[in-house]
Amino acid sequence: MLSLPTIIIIGASLTAGEILEFPPSGLSLKWYAKLFEMEEFIDAFWRTLYVSIICTIISIPAGTLCALALMRYQVKFKKTLQVYLLLPFTIPLVVSGIGMMLFFGEIRILGSLFPVGLGLCIINLPFMIWTVSATVNKLDRQLEEAGANCGANPVQVFFTITIPALAPGIITGALLMFILAFNEVLVSLFLTDARIVTLPVQIYNSIRSIITPDLAAVSVVYVAVA
């Protein structure tokens, strides 16, 4: 049942007709060929990719270090950080989007893609922290102690033992952050304008007027990439 909407969109994107319909009146790939002519969607795709990369790059060191601190050390404001980990489930995205729009506007950085990537990292970072934390729990501290006993200093132990051991969690979390940022529409709606619109926002703005088969084709490609 979860895949049913995707199946319907795939079928509708293959229609040979001029209107969106399912089942399609005939099969054709002409709407996919038309994608190469839709410059606004192509540009929006590259902006979305750029934003997702920014979000992922920021989240890797921030999420990894935060997970290590929370799982291994008695840090100040630990309870506050634990509350932050619940924000994706307690704070509506509309509220987060409005808050970041006002804050970024106040410090005058709106109007570029970097604050969009930063904002998406902020709202999704708990997912990165959870993923890395699960790997930290399985990390054998004796490996790090063995490295120290062999003469490695703390920095060498961190980069040659700790990070490689946490790599599965870091990679999984990074992929998750990339996909979440790539798909985010609500917060992006508040942080973008007509000059820097991302693909989810571009699709949303387009379907507000009329849904056409070429938008179905865009959606299929979008889902495939994600």
N, C-alpha and C positions, 0 to 999 in steps of 0.2 A: 504493500500500500504506500510506503514511503517513496518508492521510486515511480509511482503512477504519474505524478505531475511531470516528471522529467520525460517519461515515455511519451506523454501527450505532446509536450513541446517538441520533442524530436520528430514525431510524426507530422505535426503542424508545419515544421520548418521545411519539410520535404514536399510540400504541396506544390502542384503545378499551377494552381489558381492564383488570383490576385488578392484574395482575402484569406485571413487566418481561419482555418477550419480543421476539424478532426472528426472522423478520419479524413485524410486529404483526398481531394477529387482526382488527383493524379500525382505521380512521383516525379520530382525534378530537383536538381541541385542548383537551380538558377539563383535562389536566394543566398546561397553560400558564395556564389560567384560575385554577387552584388556587394558582399562585405568589403571587397577590396576597393570599392568606390565610396565607402562610408568613412570619410576622413575623420569626422568628429568622433566616431567610435574607435577608430584606430588610435587617434591621439589620446583619447580617454583611457584606452587599454594601457598605453605606455606610462601614463601618469599613475595609474593604479599599480602597475608593476613597480614603479619607482617608490611609491608610498609604502608598498608592502616590504620592499627591501630595507627602507629606512626603519620601519617598525621592527623588522627582524634583527637588524644590526644592533639597534639599541637594546633590544630585549635579551640578547644572548649574554652579555656581561652583567647587565642589571639583574636578570632573573637568576643566573647562576650564583652570583655572589650573595644575593638575598637568600636563596635556598640554603646555601652553606651556612650563612649566619644564623638563620632561624633553626636549623636542625642541629647545629653543633655548639653554639655559643649562647650565653646569656646576654643578650643585647638589650640596650635601652629601647623603650617603646615597642617591645616585642608584641604585647597585646594589641597595640595600635596597628602594627603590621599584619597581625592575624585577622583583625577586623577588615583591613584593606583587601585581604585575600577573598573576602566574601562579597566585595563590591559588585562583581558581575551579576550576582544573584539578588542583590538588595537595592541597587541604585538603577532606576530606569535609564536607558540609553538616551532618552530625550533630555533628561536632567543633566546627564554627563555632557551631552553635546552642547547644550545651552551654556553650561558653566565654563567649558573650555573655550567656547566662542567668545564669551565675555572676557575671560582672562587673557587669551591670546590677543584679542582686540585691544585690551588695555595696555599690553606691553608692545603693541604694534608689530606683530609678526604674522598676522593674518594676510592672506593673499599670496602665499607660497605653499609649496607642497610639504616642506619640512614639518611645520606644525601639524599637518594632517597625519603624517606618519607618527609623530610624537604622541598625538592624541590617541591614535589607535593603539599604540604601545601601552599607554597608561591604562586604558580600560581593559586590555587583554593580558597584561603582564601577569596577573595571578595564575593564568593557565600555564605560563612558562615556569613559574615558581613551583607549582604543584608537580609538574612533570619532572623537573630536576630534583625536587625533594624526594620523590620516590626512588630515584637512583642513588641519592645520598644515603638513604636508609640502608641500601644494600652494599654500600662501599665498605670494604674491610680496612679498618684503620691500621691493621698490621702492615699493609702494603706501604703506607706512608711512613710508618715507623722504620720499616726495613730500609727504605730509601734514605732516611735521615741517618740511620746507623752506618750506611755506606758512605757517608760524608756529604750528602746533598744538603744544601741549605733550604730553608722554607720555600723560597721562590722556585727553586729547581724541583722540589717535591711537588709543588702545586701544578707546574706546567708539564712535568714528565710523568707524574703518577695520578694525581687527583683529576685533572682535566681529561686525560684519556679514559680513566675509569668512568667518568660521568658522561662521556661522549654520547652513548645511546639516549640518555635523557635529554641532553642538550640538543641533539639533532632532532629528536621527536618534538621537543618544545619549539624549536625554531621553525620547523615545518608547520606546526599548529599555528604559531603566531603569523606566519606568512599567509596561510589560508584564511584565518580570521580577518586579517587586515585586507586581504584581497576581496573578501565578500562583504565587508562592512558598508552599509549604506546610510544608516540613520545618523551616526555621528559625523560621517563624511558630508552629509547634507548641510550640517551647520558650519563646517570648517572650510568648505569650498565655495567658489563663485564661478561665474560663467567662463572665466579664463583658465581655471585649473580644475574643472569638473572631472571626477573620476568615473570609471566605467559603471559601477553600480548606480551612481547618481544619474549618469547619462541615460541609462536604461529606465530608471524610475521617471525621469522627466519626460522621456519619450512616450511611455505607456499612459501617461496622464491624458494625452490627447486621443491617440488611437493605437491599437495594437495591430501591427502588420507582420506578414511572414518574415520579413527581413529581421525584425526584432526577435522573432523566435530563433532564427539562425544565429544571431548574436548571442542569445541566451544559451544555446547548445554549446557553442565554442567556449563561452565563459565558464560553463559547468565543467567542460572537459579540461580546461586549463587548471581550474581550482582542484 
